[in-house]
Amino acid sequence: MDIEQKQADLIEHFVKQASLNKGSSLASIIIEATSNPSLFAFSEILAVPNVAELQGTEHSLYLNLLRLFAHGTWSDYKSSAGSLPPLVADQILKLKQLTVLTLAETSKVLPYDHLMQELDVTNVRELEDFLINECMYAGIVRGKLDQFRRCFQVLFAAGRDLRPGQLSSMIQTMTNWLATSDNLLLTIQEKIKWADAMSEVDKKHKKEVEDRVEEMKKTVVSHKADMEFRGHEEIYSEPGGVMDFEEDRIRPKRRRHPLH
């Protein structure tokens, strides 16, 4: 089963469970969902009416916890831990994985020093082990570890849930991208038309050159034939030419009489 399908199945499972439970039972489901090693999207669970009803109740801190896993980072947890339930080891790991995804949204080159600060990692070996074993092997990111430059080059990162207000920004970004794509397409089409026109001009010019060459060949051949004809004509018509010589050679010689 691929990651996307497994993710979809887990979301469907927890949405169904959240729809059937309330209060403390719902809090347990939120803990289970945020601890699951294969679940990295939580907006559908947040949208369940029963979950929204936790707001203002004694279990509201579990609603805050779910919001943290949908949109927040490890640093966000540390700054607001007082209003959140304690995290178990699986939740801490999950939140640090999600932190890497958030950082990858804004930059495709993540310096080691920045990552270690955001993840509370004390050395490069620990950081690289985390990126390899908990991120790349999990399939949520792909990239290259650059020990010389001390950075992680992100080639792919799974997307996180959209934060409140982020949708309008994303729509604007996509609108700008579409406008740029349309302009680029028009430019390409104009280049194609220009190339086609130049191709036709080249073909026409080539045809004209070929016609001129062919015409010159015919002229040369005609001139050569004319010169050869004129040469033969001069030979046959010249006095003392071939015919006169032949006639002189076959004419009988007159007998000369002795002098008296």
Residue frames relative to the residue before (quaternion, step in Angstrom):
aa qw qx qy qz dx dy dz
M 1.0000 0.0000 0.0000 0.0000 0.00 0.00 0.00
D 0.3847 -0.7340 0.5036 0.2442 3.61 -0.77 0.96
I 0.7036 -0.4933 0.3171 0.4015 3.53 -1.31 0.42
E 0.6582 0.5293 -0.3162 0.4320 3.59 0.91 -0.92
Q 0.6806 0.4816 -0.2974 0.4652 3.57 0.91 -0.89
K 0.6382 0.5178 -0.3262 0.4671 3.59 1.00 -0.80
Q 0.6269 0.5346 -0.3214 0.4669 3.55 1.05 -0.82
A 0.6680 0.5037 -0.2985 0.4593 3.57 0.90 -0.94
D 0.6526 0.5124 -0.3167 0.4596 3.59 0.97 -0.81
L 0.6590 0.5018 -0.3092 0.4672 3.59 0.98 -0.81
I 0.6302 0.5252 -0.3354 0.4632 3.58 0.97 -0.81
E 0.6519 0.5150 -0.3107 0.4619 3.57 0.91 -0.91
H 0.6491 0.5264 -0.3142 0.4504 3.59 0.97 -0.88
F 0.7320 0.4274 -0.2567 0.4644 3.60 0.74 -1.00
V 0.5919 0.5444 -0.3732 0.4626 3.62 1.08 -0.54
K 0.6550 0.5064 -0.3080 0.4686 3.55 0.98 -0.83
Q 0.6622 0.4998 -0.3039 0.4684 3.57 0.94 -0.89
A 0.6580 0.5095 -0.3109 0.4591 3.59 0.96 -0.83
S 0.6475 0.5280 -0.3147 0.4505 3.57 1.08 -0.67
L 0.7200 0.4476 -0.2317 0.4771 3.59 1.18 -0.57
N 0.7507 0.3683 -0.1948 0.5127 3.60 1.24 -0.21
K 0.1154 -0.7734 0.6197 0.0673 3.52 -1.34 0.45
G 0.8096 0.3236 -0.2016 0.4462 3.54 -1.35 0.17
S 0.8473 -0.1017 0.0959 0.5124 3.55 -0.98 -0.92
S 0.6069 0.5477 -0.3608 0.4490 3.60 1.07 -0.63
L 0.6524 0.5033 -0.3043 0.4779 3.55 1.03 -0.79
A 0.6055 0.5497 -0.3495 0.4571 3.59 1.07 -0.69
S 0.6470 0.5159 -0.3180 0.4627 3.59 1.00 -0.80
I 0.6369 0.5218 -0.3270 0.4640 3.57 1.03 -0.76
I 0.6374 0.5210 -0.3298 0.4622 3.60 1.02 -0.76
I 0.6353 0.5132 -0.3284 0.4745 3.58 1.00 -0.79
E 0.6533 0.5143 -0.3106 0.4607 3.58 0.96 -0.86
A 0.6696 0.5049 -0.3022 0.4532 3.58 0.91 -0.91
T 0.7147 0.4457 -0.2651 0.4693 3.61 0.88 -0.89
S 0.6610 0.4816 -0.3091 0.4854 3.60 1.26 -0.20
N 0.5238 0.6626 -0.4122 0.3416 3.59 1.20 -0.41
P 0.4290 -0.7512 0.4382 0.2444 3.65 -0.62 1.06
S 0.7306 0.4276 -0.2404 0.4750 3.61 1.19 -0.34
L 0.6400 0.5199 -0.3269 0.4618 3.60 1.25 0.01
F 0.0071 0.8241 -0.5634 0.0574 3.57 -0.69 1.14
A 0.6883 0.3977 -0.2766 0.5400 3.61 1.27 0.25
F 0.0709 -0.8482 0.5240 -0.0324 3.56 -0.78 1.04
S 0.4368 0.7303 -0.4514 0.2684 3.62 1.22 -0.09
E 0.6316 0.5320 -0.3435 0.4473 3.60 1.03 -0.71
I 0.6406 0.4989 -0.3265 0.4839 3.59 1.06 -0.71
L 0.6317 0.5390 -0.3250 0.4526 3.58 1.01 -0.80
A 0.6789 0.5155 -0.2880 0.4363 3.57 1.08 -0.69
V 0.4934 0.6492 -0.4404 0.3757 3.60 1.24 -0.16
P 0.5255 -0.6691 0.4196 0.3164 3.66 -0.73 0.97
N 0.6322 0.5416 -0.3418 0.4361 3.61 0.95 -0.78
V 0.6394 0.5144 -0.3210 0.4728 3.58 1.07 -0.75
A 0.6530 0.5138 -0.3144 0.4590 3.61 0.91 -0.87
E 0.6410 0.5472 -0.3224 0.4310 3.59 1.11 -0.63
L 0.5157 0.6303 -0.4229 0.3973 3.60 1.25 -0.07
Q 0.5050 0.6632 -0.4166 0.3628 3.57 1.22 -0.44
G 0.8275 0.2057 -0.1673 0.4949 3.58 -0.83 1.00
T 0.6180 0.5233 -0.3557 0.4666 3.60 1.24 0.05
E 0.6934 -0.4594 0.3446 0.4352 3.55 -1.29 0.01
H 0.6938 0.4426 -0.2649 0.5025 3.58 1.27 -0.33
S 0.3378 0.7799 -0.4780 0.2219 3.59 1.25 0.25
L 0.5819 0.5870 -0.3910 0.4049 3.61 1.10 -0.51
Y 0.6232 0.5183 -0.3522 0.4680 3.63 1.17 -0.42
L 0.5784 0.5304 -0.3696 0.4975 3.56 1.21 -0.44
N 0.6364 0.5108 -0.3183 0.4824 3.59 1.02 -0.78
L 0.6259 0.5389 -0.3323 0.4554 3.57 1.04 -0.77
L 0.6674 0.4940 -0.3044 0.4667 3.57 0.92 -0.88
R 0.6300 0.5216 -0.3294 0.4717 3.58 1.05 -0.72
L 0.6186 0.5450 -0.3401 0.4523 3.57 1.03 -0.77
F 0.7049 0.4495 -0.2745 0.4751 3.60 0.88 -0.90
A 0.6250 0.5279 -0.3489 0.4571 3.59 1.15 -0.42
H 0.8516 0.1562 -0.0197 0.5000 3.58 0.87 -0.94
G 0.7044 0.5342 -0.2615 0.3874 3.60 1.11 -0.56
T 0.3839 -0.6919 0.5666 0.2298 3.52 -1.41 -0.08
W 0.7103 -0.4255 0.3401 0.4458 3.53 -1.36 0.05
S 0.6330 0.5266 -0.3282 0.4629 3.59 1.02 -0.74
D 0.6227 0.5321 -0.3356 0.4653 3.59 1.04 -0.75
Y 0.6420 0.5212 -0.3283 0.4565 3.57 0.98 -0.80
K 0.6704 0.5088 -0.3121 0.4408 3.56 0.87 -0.92
S 0.6933 0.4802 -0.2803 0.4584 3.59 1.04 -0.73
S 0.7910 0.2378 -0.1386 0.5464 3.61 1.19 -0.36
A 0.2212 0.8220 -0.5021 0.1527 3.58 1.15 0.56
G 0.5986 0.5996 -0.3627 0.3880 3.60 1.10 -0.60
S 0.7376 0.3852 -0.2267 0.5062 3.60 1.13 -0.56
L 0.6605 0.4644 -0.2907 0.5134 3.54 1.31 0.31
P 0.5270 -0.6061 0.4700 0.3661 3.59 -1.14 0.47
P 0.6110 -0.5460 0.4071 0.4036 3.62 -1.16 0.47
L 0.3728 -0.7325 0.5284 0.2128 3.56 -1.09 0.71
V 0.3661 -0.6810 0.5848 0.2455 3.54 -1.16 0.67
A 0.7321 -0.4485 0.2794 0.4299 3.60 -1.28 0.29
D 0.6607 0.5097 -0.3180 0.4501 3.60 0.92 -0.85
Q 0.6492 0.5100 -0.3182 0.4660 3.57 1.03 -0.71
I 0.6265 0.5308 -0.3338 0.4630 3.57 1.02 -0.79
L 0.6467 0.5115 -0.3117 0.4722 3.56 0.96 -0.89
K 0.6613 0.5146 -0.3066 0.4514 3.56 0.88 -0.96
L 0.6826 0.4916 -0.3024 0.4482 3.58 0.85 -0.91
K 0.6421 0.4987 -0.3306 0.4793 3.60 1.05 -0.61
Q 0.6034 0.5292 -0.3547 0.4797 3.60 1.08 -0.62
L 0.6646 0.4975 -0.2973 0.4715 3.57 0.94 -0.90
T 0.5945 0.5662 -0.3568 0.4457 3.59 1.13 -0.64
V 0.6318 0.5202 -0.3282 0.4718 3.59 1.01 -0.80
L 0.6451 0.5174 -0.3244 0.4592 3.60 0.97 -0.82
T 0.6442 0.5168 -0.3221 0.4628 3.59 1.00 -0.81
L 0.6572 0.5036 -0.3098 0.4674 3.59 0.94 -0.86
A 0.6617 0.5178 -0.3031 0.4497 3.58 1.04 -0.78
E 0.5496 0.6132 -0.3970 0.4053 3.60 1.23 -0.32
T 0.7698 0.3836 -0.1808 0.4771 3.57 1.02 -0.80
S 0.8057 0.0757 -0.0375 0.5863 3.59 1.17 -0.40
K 0.3278 -0.7464 0.5491 0.1841 3.54 -1.08 0.78
V 0.6925 0.3251 -0.2700 0.5847 3.58 1.30 0.13
L 0.0618 -0.8270 0.5582 -0.0247 3.56 -0.34 1.29
P 0.3565 -0.7497 0.5157 0.2119 3.61 -0.48 1.15
Y 0.5788 -0.6012 0.4282 0.3468 3.57 -1.04 0.77
D 0.6543 0.5349 -0.3278 0.4223 3.59 0.87 -0.91
H 0.6616 0.4965 -0.3025 0.4735 3.57 1.00 -0.84
L 0.6486 0.5147 -0.3154 0.4636 3.58 0.98 -0.82
M 0.6616 0.5086 -0.3165 0.4511 3.58 0.89 -0.88
Q 0.6434 0.5154 -0.3193 0.4673 3.57 1.06 -0.74
E 0.7038 0.4726 -0.2693 0.4569 3.59 0.89 -0.94
L 0.7571 0.3813 -0.1975 0.4923 3.59 1.08 -0.67
D 0.3863 -0.7284 0.4710 0.3137 3.59 1.28 -0.08
V 0.3648 0.6968 -0.5152 0.3404 3.55 0.90 1.02
T 0.3708 -0.7926 0.4517 0.1740 3.57 -0.83 0.99
N 0.8182 0.1052 -0.0567 0.5623 3.63 1.11 -0.43
V 0.6753 -0.5258 0.3481 0.3825 3.54 -1.29 0.46
R 0.6308 0.5441 -0.3462 0.4316 3.60 0.93 -0.81
E 0.6603 0.4968 -0.3022 0.4753 3.58 0.93 -0.86
L 0.6431 0.5235 -0.3189 0.4590 3.57 1.00 -0.83
E 0.6880 0.4809 -0.2917 0.4585 3.59 0.81 -0.97
D 0.6179 0.5296 -0.3428 0.4693 3.60 1.04 -0.71
F 0.6498 0.5150 -0.3131 0.4632 3.57 1.00 -0.82
L 0.6736 0.4994 -0.3002 0.4547 3.58 0.89 -0.94
I 0.6887 0.4741 -0.2811 0.4711 3.58 1.00 -0.82
N 0.7818 0.3944 -0.1926 0.4429 3.56 0.60 -1.18
E 0.7932 0.3415 -0.1640 0.4768 3.58 0.91 -0.90
C 0.7419 0.3751 -0.2217 0.5096 3.59 1.19 -0.37
M 0.7536 0.3771 -0.2258 0.4888 3.60 0.61 -1.10
Y 0.6734 0.4724 -0.3061 0.4793 3.61 0.91 -0.83
A 0.6375 0.5182 -0.3250 0.4685 3.58 1.15 -0.54
G 0.4716 -0.7138 0.4087 0.3179 3.59 1.28 -0.25
I 0.5313 0.6481 -0.4161 0.3529 3.60 1.19 0.14
V 0.7809 0.0997 -0.0977 0.6089 3.59 1.24 -0.31
R 0.1047 -0.7316 0.6629 0.1198 3.52 -1.37 0.32
G 0.2447 0.7830 -0.5430 0.1795 3.54 -0.96 0.81
K 0.4495 -0.6643 0.5298 0.2756 3.53 -1.36 -0.18
L 0.3271 -0.7214 0.5801 0.1898 3.53 -1.03 0.87
D 0.1080 -0.7954 0.5959 0.0246 3.57 -0.59 1.16
Q 0.2027 -0.8187 0.5285 0.0969 3.58 -0.07 1.30
F 0.6151 0.5576 -0.3526 0.4317 3.57 1.09 -0.65
R 0.7599 0.3365 -0.1776 0.5271 3.58 0.91 -0.92
R 0.3331 -0.7749 0.4709 0.2585 3.56 1.35 -0.11
C 0.5850 0.5391 -0.4023 0.4531 3.54 0.69 1.16
F 0.3515 -0.6902 0.5907 0.2263 3.52 -1.36 0.34
Q 0.2094 -0.7858 0.5736 0.0983 3.57 -0.62 1.17
V 0.2572 -0.7991 0.5317 0.1123 3.57 -0.45 1.24
L 0.1627 -0.7837 0.5948 0.0748 3.56 -0.82 1.05
F 0.7805 -0.0295 0.0278 0.6238 3.56 1.18 -0.59
A 0.0379 0.7762 -0.6290 0.0180 3.56 -1.14 0.69
A 0.4724 -0.6649 0.4973 0.2959 3.56 -0.92 0.90
G 0.4703 -0.6860 0.4811 0.2771 3.55 -1.09 0.69
R 0.3512 -0.7187 0.5608 0.2137 3.53 -1.19 0.63
D 0.6780 -0.4458 0.3729 0.4499 3.56 -1.32 0.07
L 0.5074 -0.6416 0.4801 0.3168 3.56 -1.08 0.73
R 0.3883 -0.7099 0.5397 0.2322 3.54 -0.96 0.91
P 0.6378 -0.5141 0.3863 0.4238 3.62 -1.17 0.44
G 0.7955 0.2490 -0.2114 0.5104 3.57 -0.81 1.01
Q 0.5763 0.6085 -0.3790 0.3924 3.59 1.22 -0.28
L 0.5652 0.6276 -0.3842 0.3729 3.58 1.13 -0.56
S 0.6675 0.4944 -0.3149 0.4592 3.59 0.87 -0.91
S 0.6397 0.5173 -0.3252 0.4663 3.57 1.03 -0.76
M 0.6554 0.5060 -0.3108 0.4668 3.56 0.99 -0.82
I 0.6244 0.5325 -0.3344 0.4635 3.58 1.04 -0.79
Q 0.6521 0.5069 -0.3115 0.4699 3.59 1.00 -0.84
T 0.6329 0.5288 -0.3230 0.4643 3.56 1.03 -0.82
M 0.6725 0.4867 -0.2923 0.4747 3.58 0.93 -0.90
T 0.6198 0.5400 -0.3377 0.4585 3.59 1.07 -0.76
N 0.6576 0.4988 -0.3010 0.4776 3.56 0.97 -0.90
W 0.6422 0.5263 -0.3181 0.4576 3.56 1.02 -0.83
L 0.6530 0.5075 -0.3151 0.4656 3.58 0.97 -0.84
A 0.6400 0.5181 -0.3272 0.4636 3.59 0.99 -0.81
T 0.6513 0.5038 -0.3105 0.4749 3.57 0.97 -0.85
S 0.6470 0.5216 -0.3151 0.4582 3.57 1.00 -0.83
D 0.6369 0.5241 -0.3239 0.4634 3.58 1.01 -0.83
N 0.6595 0.4984 -0.3090 0.4703 3.59 0.93 -0.87
L 0.6466 0.5147 -0.3153 0.4664 3.55 1.00 -0.81
L 0.6417 0.5239 -0.3207 0.4593 3.56 1.02 -0.82
L 0.6412 0.5148 -0.3229 0.4686 3.60 0.99 -0.81
T 0.6379 0.5258 -0.3203 0.4626 3.57 1.01 -0.83
I 0.6558 0.5076 -0.3047 0.4684 3.57 0.96 -0.89
Q 0.6496 0.5149 -0.3168 0.4611 3.58 0.96 -0.85
E 0.6462 0.5075 -0.3183 0.4728 3.59 1.00 -0.80
K 0.6346 0.5202 -0.3247 0.4704 3.59 1.03 -0.78
I 0.6402 0.5198 -0.3253 0.4628 3.57 1.02 -0.81
K 0.6450 0.5127 -0.3187 0.4686 3.59 0.97 -0.88
W 0.6499 0.5121 -0.3138 0.4658 3.58 0.95 -0.88
A 0.6555 0.5083 -0.3119 0.4634 3.57 0.96 -0.89
D 0.6402 0.5164 -0.3240 0.4675 3.59 1.00 -0.82
A 0.6560 0.5108 -0.3130 0.4591 3.57 0.95 -0.90
M 0.6621 0.4950 -0.3031 0.4741 3.58 0.94 -0.85
S 0.6167 0.5413 -0.3417 0.4582 3.56 1.08 -0.69
E 0.6549 0.5004 -0.3106 0.4735 3.57 0.99 -0.83
V 0.6297 0.5259 -0.3292 0.4675 3.58 1.05 -0.80
D 0.6531 0.5144 -0.3081 0.4625 3.57 0.98 -0.89
K 0.6462 0.5168 -0.3197 0.4617 3.56 0.98 -0.86
K 0.6568 0.5089 -0.3067 0.4644 3.57 0.97 -0.90
H 0.6584 0.5038 -0.3043 0.4691 3.57 0.94 -0.89
K 0.6405 0.5232 -0.3213 0.4613 3.57 0.99 -0.85
K 0.6495 0.5143 -0.3109 0.4658 3.57 1.00 -0.87
E 0.6473 0.5143 -0.3223 0.4611 3.58 0.98 -0.82
V 0.6488 0.5095 -0.3157 0.4688 3.57 0.97 -0.85
E 0.6574 0.5074 -0.3132 0.4607 3.57 0.92 -0.91
D 0.6436 0.5139 -0.3221 0.4668 3.59 0.99 -0.82
R 0.6622 0.4999 -0.3111 0.4635 3.59 0.94 -0.84
V 0.6359 0.5203 -0.3276 0.4665 3.56 1.02 -0.81
E 0.6585 0.5076 -0.3055 0.4641 3.56 0.96 -0.91
E 0.6456 0.5180 -0.3143 0.4648 3.56 1.02 -0.81
M 0.6500 0.5089 -0.3092 0.4721 3.56 1.02 -0.82
K 0.6121 0.5414 -0.3450 0.4617 3.59 1.05 -0.75
K 0.6622 0.5017 -0.3040 0.4662 3.56 0.92 -0.95
T 0.6482 0.5238 -0.3199 0.4507 3.59 0.99 -0.84
V 0.6527 0.5144 -0.3068 0.4640 3.56 0.99 -0.91
V 0.6595 0.5032 -0.3080 0.4659 3.58 0.92 -0.93
S 0.6606 0.5065 -0.3040 0.4633 3.57 0.95 -0.91
H 0.6607 0.5028 -0.3067 0.4653 3.56 0.96 -0.87
K 0.6429 0.5243 -0.3207 0.4571 3.55 1.02 -0.81
A 0.6525 0.5096 -0.3087 0.4683 3.56 0.95 -0.89
D 0.6490 0.5215 -0.3106 0.4586 3.56 0.99 -0.86
M 0.6496 0.5119 -0.3126 0.4672 3.58 1.00 -0.82
E 0.6505 0.5056 -0.3207 0.4672 3.58 0.98 -0.82
F 0.6446 0.5186 -0.3221 0.4602 3.58 0.99 -0.85
R 0.6596 0.5047 -0.3098 0.4628 3.57 0.94 -0.89
G 0.6309 0.5429 -0.3331 0.4431 3.57 1.03 -0.75
H 0.6633 0.4871 -0.2947 0.4858 3.59 0.94 -0.86
E 0.6383 0.5391 -0.3281 0.4408 3.55 0.98 -0.84
E 0.6657 0.4978 -0.3090 0.4622 3.59 0.97 -0.84
I 0.6343 0.5392 -0.3352 0.4411 3.58 1.00 -0.75
Y 0.7260 0.4469 -0.2490 0.4597 3.58 0.85 -0.95
S 0.7289 0.4295 -0.2588 0.4661 3.61 1.02 -0.57
E 0.5433 0.6482 -0.3973 0.3561 3.65 1.14 -0.28
P 0.5044 -0.6468 0.4682 0.3287 3.69 -0.90 0.88
G 0.7989 0.2198 -0.1872 0.5277 3.52 -0.96 0.88
G 0.3966 0.7269 -0.4665 0.3110 3.47 1.33 0.38
V 0.8228 -0.2636 0.1738 0.4726 3.51 -1.26 -0.35
M 0.6948 0.4759 -0.3032 0.4460 3.57 0.77 -0.99
D 0.6523 0.5059 -0.3238 0.4622 3.60 0.92 -0.85
F 0.6429 0.5278 -0.3266 0.4488 3.56 0.97 -0.78
E 0.6570 0.5070 -0.3114 0.4629 3.54 0.93 -0.84
E 0.6620 0.5048 -0.3154 0.4555 3.58 0.92 -0.90
D 0.6530 0.5143 -0.3155 0.4577 3.58 0.99 -0.80
R 0.6602 0.5212 -0.3165 0.4386 3.55 1.04 -0.73
I 0.7470 0.3957 -0.2371 0.4788 3.62 0.97 -0.68
R 0.5103 0.6404 -0.4395 0.3692 3.67 1.24 -0.13
P 0.4732 -0.6821 0.4676 0.3037 3.69 -0.85 0.96
K 0.4460 -0.6892 0.5069 0.2629 3.55 -1.07 0.74
R 0.4319 -0.6938 0.5149 0.2589 3.63 -1.03 0.85
R 0.4277 -0.7010 0.5050 0.2657 3.63 -1.00 0.97
R 0.3132 -0.7520 0.5537 0.1728 3.49 -0.89 0.97
H 0.3409 -0.7453 0.5425 0.1844 3.63 -0.82 1.12
P 0.5071 -0.6369 0.4796 0.3273 3.62 -1.05 0.66
L 0.5478 -0.6192 0.4538 0.3326 3.49 -1.10 0.59
H 0.4042 -0.6895 0.5460 0.2513 3.41 -1.04 0.78
